[in-house]
């Protein structure tokens, strides 16, 4: 078990590697007044959060009849206290590139950071 000082030191070391920022948007239900009509609206729940994206190819290119396909794992690293719900839209700006992703699962939260597997965002489900 790590002491609080060791956790803090490790967290500072990890956070020095954060070169990007992210904005988390949730697609939330909004109930209408008298009409009681339910609509959806985008709501920013986290903005300007320091983070880091990591890219990894899970397998070498697979040749199919039409084209080669490559599987890529995209992982977001950020502070453990940040809340990112599954299905949220995550906009990340890192190294001069901005892209939209969706949170594809439950974050793995550690005492020093959290890791979230992302997929490219196409549209709200």
ChimeraX attribute file (.defattr): number of C-alpha atoms within 10 A of each C-alpha:
attribute: neighborCount
match mode: 1-to-1
recipient: residues
	/A:1	5
	/A:2	9
	/A:3	8
	/A:4	10
	/A:5	9
	/A:6	12
	/A:7	14
	/A:8	14
	/A:9	13
	/A:10	15
	/A:11	16
	/A:12	13
	/A:13	12
	/A:14	17
	/A:15	18
	/A:16	11
	/A:17	12
	/A:18	17
	/A:19	13
	/A:20	20
	/A:21	18
	/A:22	23
	/A:23	18
	/A:24	24
	/A:25	21
	/A:26	21
	/A:27	16
	/A:28	12
	/A:29	12
	/A:30	13
	/A:31	12
	/A:32	10
	/A:33	8
	/A:34	6
	/A:35	7
	/A:36	9
	/A:37	9
	/A:38	10
	/A:39	11
	/A:40	11
	/A:41	11
	/A:42	14
	/A:43	12
	/A:44	14
	/A:45	13
	/A:46	15
	/A:47	13
	/A:48	13
	/A:49	16
	/A:50	20
	/A:51	24
	/A:52	23
	/A:53	22
	/A:54	11
	/A:55	10
	/A:56	10
	/A:57	11
	/A:58	10
	/A:59	11
	/A:60	11
	/A:61	12
	/A:62	10
	/A:63	10
	/A:64	8
	/A:65	5
	/A:66	6
	/A:67	9
	/A:68	10
	/A:69	12
	/A:70	12
	/A:71	12
	/A:72	13
	/A:73	13
	/A:74	16
	/A:75	17
	/A:76	20
	/A:77	23
	/A:78	24
	/A:79	20
	/A:80	16
	/A:81	12
	/A:82	14
	/A:83	13
	/A:84	20
	/A:85	17
	/A:86	16
	/A:87	19
	/A:88	23
	/A:89	27
	/A:90	25
	/A:91	20
	/A:92	23
	/A:93	20
	/A:94	17
	/A:95	10
	/A:96	6
	/A:97	8
	/A:98	12
	/A:99	12
	/A:100	18
	/A:101	21
	/A:102	24
	/A:103	22
	/A:104	17
	/A:105	15
	/A:106	13
	/A:107	19
	/A:108	12
	/A:109	16
	/A:110	11
	/A:111	14
	/A:112	19
	/A:113	19
	/A:114	20
	/A:115	19
	/A:116	22
	/A:117	20
	/A:118	23
	/A:119	18
	/A:120	15
	/A:121	17
	/A:122	10
	/A:123	9
	/A:124	11
	/A:125	5
